[in-house]
Amino acid sequence: MTADDSYGRLDDDDYPAYTMGRAAAMLGATQGFLRAIGEARLITPLRSEGGHRRYSRYQLRIAARARELVDQGTSIEAACRIVVLEDQLEEAQRINAEYRRAAESAEPPTAD
């Protein structure tokens, strides 16, 4: 990998750039919290060659939302399910908006 390849990954939301310790510090959470949401299958961190967990910015955003819910008194399992459902809803809304735009552009102009 060249230096140019490495710099290109700085903008990649899916690049696993953060260690577990750094990710936990950024979230203001414990490493145990990250393990728990991993066990609940909310996020699946990639592993380094040495077997250490690595997290992407996208995964940290998801973990931060789960942490908000847990801080409000929601159990980890329920928080993970809520985050998954929110993500599915957002994706469905995005797809519906695309279909609407496609349908609107396909309609013939109306006569005034």
Secondary structure, 3 states (H helix, E strand, C coil): CCHHHHHHHHHCCCCCCEEHHHHHHHHCCCHHHHHHHHHCCCCCCEECCCCCEEECHHHHHHHHHHHHHHHCCCCHHHHHHHHHHHHHHHHHHHHHHHHHHHHHHHCCCCCC
